[in-house]
Amino acid sequence: MASNPPGACCFTGFRHEGTPEGEIKSIGNVRAYFSYPKDNKTPDKAVFIITDVFGLYNNSKLLADDFASNGYLTVVPDLFDGDQLPLDALETGKVNIQEWLGKHGTDKVDPIIEATIKHLREDLGIKKIGAAGYCFGGKYVVRFLKDGKLDAGYSAHPSFITKEELTAIEKPFSIAAAETDSIFTRELRHESEDILIKARQPYQINLFSGVVHGFAVRADLSKPENKFAKEQAFLQAVAWFNFHL
């Protein structure tokens, strides 16, 4: 594996405060959150957020608004058809995690990714698409870094990526990694670097000290080190897309 399967750290987190400014629309039969750049309803570049297991929740919507404020139409599709996990899923034990993961494999998620890309390109006329994947979503960024699909990819604390998937990328890829991460470990991070060198695509791996898996989307922002790392990881993504899109 280039990263390990999701573990306990993938199923916990903190809700971020704020009021989302976008709107819910439909892409076929898939619900999606759309956030537009100010005063521009027809941008030609988009960011596609591929979420963690918590799906369409406040945190992912606020991230979409942040990308939109940087000039990108940003879309967050509901990967789980309303079956996203609550933030307290692990603590309460109300959800069988392995059973849930079994219901949301590539056979279910890939078609949603395909439909979203098609909608952006064919219906909305988007010329360049960057994808930002968080945890669970990192796998799907890598799977779709292909000609005619995604033009550039970014993932924070990715999980579930296979070596074969990472080896096969055809577009630039940036990673924001946590110092403490049982999913994207130090060993797997170094192994991924070796794979990316051989893939001969532009790549970047930034390592953030003092934070753990999930820091870029659902960390406790009352801790200054978490807030700083989250903000810097976001700026990493924006800079990557600004250069490659």
Protein Blocks (a to p, Z undefined) as FASTA:
>chain_A
ZZdcddfklmgccddedddfbdcddehjaccdddddehiabbcbdcdddddfklpafklm
mmmmmmmmnopacddddfkgopaccfklmmnopacfklmmmmmcfklmmmmmmmmmmmmm
mmnopabdcdddehjlmmmmmmmmcghiafbdcdehiehiafklmmmpcbdcdddddfba
cklgfklmmmmmmmmmmnopacdddddehiaehklmmpcfkbmklmmmmmmmmmmmmmmm
mmmZZ
